[in-house]
Amino acid sequence: MAKKLKALAGSVTDNQLTSTIKESTQQIWLAGLGAYAKAQEEGGKIFEALVQEGEALQAKTRQSADEKIAAVTDKTANTWGRLEQVFEDRVARAVASLGIPTRKDIDKLSKRMAELTEVVQQLLDAQDEETPAAEAKPAAPKKAPVKKAPVKKAPIAQVKEEVVEQAADLLTAAEDAVKEVKAKAESVLP
């Protein structure tokens, strides 16, 4: 541009030179203003475009993070579940090796003991019903005592007595076993 001005200066008079310089300066000034306006106008558009791209990127990042968190949470839950199962199995084996009955065993024994208690009570009630009936018979006039051979009990009465005795023994044994189990459990468990 400077060469152009020198070339014009050589061929043109001073007035023309001044006017050419003013025109060139004016055009440069207007070009600068236009560039400034264009930059300001497009700067807002660029800013909005950048904001939109940032929002899209944030949404993608959040979705990816949520998916990874869900995957890690699932893995962690599965791992804890397996760890709990392994722990329960090992504790059960340790308790079994010590000979400590499980809750299931104690419940089963308690149920059986309740059944035996009920049977014993029924047999005792049945025996009590037979005894008053024998006592309620009218007394015969007293005769001279005749010595008779000892009367053998009827087989049913004898069997009932034996069952009652066995049930009482079983009940006592079951109660002792429950006490022993409780003592072992209390000594092992804190």
C-alpha positions as a Python dict, from the first residue, in 0.01 Angstrom:
ca = {
    (1, 'M'): (0, 0, 0),
    (2, 'A'): (284, 233, 76),
    (3, 'K'): (428, 175, -276),
    (4, 'K'): (91, 253, -423),
    (5, 'L'): (79, 576, -234),
    (6, 'K'): (432, 672, -349),
    (7, 'A'): (340, 593, -709),
    (8, 'L'): (32, 807, -681),
    (9, 'A'): (225, 1079, -509),
    (10, 'G'): (470, 1108, -792),
    (11, 'S'): (201, 1150, -1054),
    (12, 'V'): (-55, 1341, -858),
    (13, 'T'): (-53, 1680, -703),
    (14, 'D'): (-52, 1742, -334),
    (15, 'N'): (-427, 1796, -311),
    (16, 'Q'): (-502, 1482, -489),
    (17, 'L'): (-252, 1301, -269),
    (18, 'T'): (-419, 1425, 42),
    (19, 'S'): (-761, 1329, -79),
    (20, 'T'): (-641, 981, -180),
    (21, 'I'): (-482, 932, 161),
    (22, 'K'): (-803, 1045, 330),
    (23, 'E'): (-1007, 806, 118),
    (24, 'S'): (-775, 517, 193),
    (25, 'T'): (-777, 599, 562),
    (26, 'Q'): (-1155, 621, 559),
    (27, 'Q'): (-1182, 282, 390),
    (28, 'I'): (-939, 129, 640),
    (29, 'W'): (-1140, 276, 925),
    (30, 'L'): (-1468, 145, 780),
    (31, 'A'): (-1314, -198, 722),
    (32, 'G'): (-1204, -208, 1087),
    (33, 'L'): (-1551, -108, 1205),
    (34, 'G'): (-1706, -374, 984),
    (35, 'A'): (-1466, -639, 1117),
    (36, 'Y'): (-1545, -533, 1474),
    (37, 'A'): (-1922, -550, 1411),
    (38, 'K'): (-1888, -888, 1241),
    (39, 'A'): (-1680, -1025, 1528),
    (40, 'Q'): (-1927, -894, 1783),
    (41, 'E'): (-2222, -1038, 1591),
    (42, 'E'): (-2063, -1377, 1534),
    (43, 'G'): (-1908, -1382, 1880),
    (44, 'G'): (-2256, -1414, 2036),
    (45, 'K'): (-2345, -1691, 1794),
    (46, 'I'): (-2018, -1870, 1864),
    (47, 'F'): (-2076, -1835, 2238),
    (48, 'E'): (-2425, -1986, 2207),
    (49, 'A'): (-2291, -2268, 1991),
    (50, 'L'): (-2022, -2342, 2250),
    (51, 'V'): (-2282, -2345, 2530),
    (52, 'Q'): (-2496, -2593, 2334),
    (53, 'E'): (-2198, -2819, 2269),
    (54, 'G'): (-2104, -2801, 2638),
    (55, 'E'): (-2458, -2901, 2743),
    (56, 'A'): (-2457, -3195, 2502),
    (57, 'L'): (-2117, -3308, 2627),
    (58, 'Q'): (-2231, -3275, 2990),
    (59, 'A'): (-2542, -3488, 2920),
    (60, 'K'): (-2329, -3759, 2755),
    (61, 'T'): (-2080, -3751, 3042),
    (62, 'R'): (-2355, -3774, 3304),
    (63, 'Q'): (-2520, -4068, 3123),
    (64, 'S'): (-2187, -4250, 3095),
    (65, 'A'): (-2110, -4186, 3463),
    (66, 'D'): (-2456, -4311, 3569),
    (67, 'E'): (-2411, -4629, 3365),
    (68, 'K'): (-2070, -4695, 3518),
    (69, 'I'): (-2199, -4627, 3869),
    (70, 'A'): (-2490, -4868, 3812),
    (71, 'A'): (-2250, -5137, 3686),
    (72, 'V'): (-2020, -5092, 3985),
    (73, 'T'): (-2318, -5096, 4224),
    (74, 'D'): (-2443, -5424, 4073),
    (75, 'K'): (-2097, -5580, 4099),
    (76, 'T'): (-2065, -5463, 4458),
    (77, 'A'): (-2408, -5598, 4555),
    (78, 'N'): (-2332, -5935, 4396),
    (79, 'T'): (-1993, -5948, 4566),
    (80, 'W'): (-2145, -5868, 4907),
    (81, 'G'): (-2412, -6133, 4853),
    (82, 'R'): (-2152, -6396, 4773),
    (83, 'L'): (-1934, -6284, 5062),
    (84, 'E'): (-2226, -6314, 5305),
    (85, 'Q'): (-2306, -6663, 5176),
    (86, 'V'): (-1943, -6776, 5212),
    (87, 'F'): (-1933, -6635, 5566),
    (88, 'E'): (-2260, -6807, 5663),
    (89, 'D'): (-2138, -7138, 5519),
    (90, 'R'): (-1809, -7119, 5709),
    (91, 'V'): (-1980, -7030, 6036),
    (92, 'A'): (-2225, -7318, 5988),
    (93, 'R'): (-1936, -7560, 5929),
    (94, 'A'): (-1749, -7431, 6235),
    (95, 'V'): (-2060, -7464, 6453),
    (96, 'A'): (-2124, -7813, 6320),
    (97, 'S'): (-1764, -7919, 6383),
    (98, 'L'): (-1792, -7800, 6744),
    (99, 'G'): (-2103, -8014, 6786),
    (100, 'I'): (-2329, -7720, 6859),
    (101, 'P'): (-2680, -7783, 6733),
    (102, 'T'): (-2832, -7533, 6497),
    (103, 'R'): (-3150, -7340, 6556),
    (104, 'K'): (-3323, -7590, 6328),
    (105, 'D'): (-3207, -7878, 6550),
    (106, 'I'): (-3321, -7701, 6866),
    (107, 'D'): (-3659, -7620, 6713),
    (108, 'K'): (-3701, -7980, 6604),
    (109, 'L'): (-3609, -8106, 6952),
    (110, 'S'): (-3845, -7856, 7117),
    (111, 'K'): (-4129, -7964, 6890),
    (112, 'R'): (-4064, -8329, 6966),
    (113, 'M'): (-4049, -8253, 7338),
    (114, 'A'): (-4386, -8076, 7317),
    (115, 'E'): (-4536, -8377, 7140),
    (116, 'L'): (-4401, -8615, 7404),
    (117, 'T'): (-4531, -8392, 7683),
    (118, 'E'): (-4875, -8399, 7524),
    (119, 'V'): (-4869, -8780, 7493),
    (120, 'V'): (-4754, -8819, 7854),
    (121, 'Q'): (-5030, -8584, 7971),
    (122, 'Q'): (-5293, -8780, 7775),
    (123, 'L'): (-5170, -9106, 7924),
    (124, 'L'): (-5173, -8960, 8276),
    (125, 'D'): (-5525, -8827, 8220),
    (126, 'A'): (-5638, -9167, 8093),
    (127, 'Q'): (-5481, -9337, 8395),
    (128, 'D'): (-5647, -9088, 8633),
    (129, 'E'): (-5985, -9160, 8471),
    (130, 'E'): (-5944, -9535, 8529),
    (131, 'T'): (-5844, -9498, 8895),
    (132, 'P'): (-6157, -9311, 9017),
    (133, 'A'): (-6380, -9558, 8833),
    (134, 'A'): (-6223, -9844, 9026),
    (135, 'E'): (-6259, -9656, 9355),
    (136, 'A'): (-6622, -9565, 9288),
    (137, 'K'): (-6740, -9928, 9292),
    (138, 'P'): (-6959, -9995, 9590),
    (139, 'A'): (-6779, -10176, 9861),
    (140, 'A'): (-6899, -10529, 9915),
    (141, 'P'): (-6975, -10638, 10266),
    (142, 'K'): (-6659, -10735, 10439),
    (143, 'K'): (-6592, -11100, 10444),
    (144, 'A'): (-6306, -11275, 10585),
    (145, 'P'): (-6003, -11185, 10394),
    (146, 'V'): (-5915, -11448, 10151),
    (147, 'K'): (-5563, -11455, 10041),
    (148, 'K'): (-5551, -11452, 9669),
    (149, 'A'): (-5261, -11475, 9442),
    (150, 'P'): (-5142, -11137, 9327),
    (151, 'V'): (-5355, -11013, 9042),
    (152, 'K'): (-5168, -10966, 8726),
    (153, 'K'): (-5237, -10639, 8560),
    (154, 'A'): (-5409, -10640, 8233),
    (155, 'P'): (-5167, -10608, 7947),
    (156, 'I'): (-5310, -10268, 7839),
    (157, 'A'): (-5264, -10114, 8184),
    (158, 'Q'): (-4913, -10253, 8203),
    (159, 'V'): (-4825, -10118, 7858),
    (160, 'K'): (-4968, -9778, 7952),
    (161, 'E'): (-4752, -9764, 8262),
    (162, 'E'): (-4445, -9859, 8063),
    (163, 'V'): (-4520, -9596, 7797),
    (164, 'V'): (-4575, -9333, 8064),
    (165, 'E'): (-4244, -9422, 8228),
    (166, 'Q'): (-4060, -9420, 7894),
    (167, 'A'): (-4218, -9088, 7795),
    (168, 'A'): (-4121, -8935, 8129),
    (169, 'D'): (-3765, -9061, 8079),
    (170, 'L'): (-3757, -8921, 7724),
    (171, 'L'): (-3895, -8591, 7845),
    (172, 'T'): (-3628, -8566, 8112),
    (173, 'A'): (-3357, -8658, 7862),
    (174, 'A'): (-3487, -8399, 7615),
    (175, 'E'): (-3492, -8129, 7882),
    (176, 'D'): (-3136, -8218, 7980),
    (177, 'A'): (-3029, -8205, 7615),
    (178, 'V'): (-3186, -7862, 7569),
    (179, 'K'): (-3010, -7733, 7882),
    (180, 'E'): (-2680, -7873, 7755),
    (181, 'V'): (-2729, -7714, 7412),
    (182, 'K'): (-2810, -7378, 7567),
    (183, 'A'): (-2502, -7399, 7788),
    (184, 'K'): (-2279, -7480, 7488),
    (185, 'A'): (-2435, -7203, 7281),
    (186, 'E'): (-2384, -6948, 7558),
    (187, 'S'): (-2023, -7050, 7606),
    (188, 'V'): (-1944, -7025, 7233),
    (189, 'L'): (-2147, -6721, 7136),
    (190, 'P'): (-2058, -6385, 7289),
}
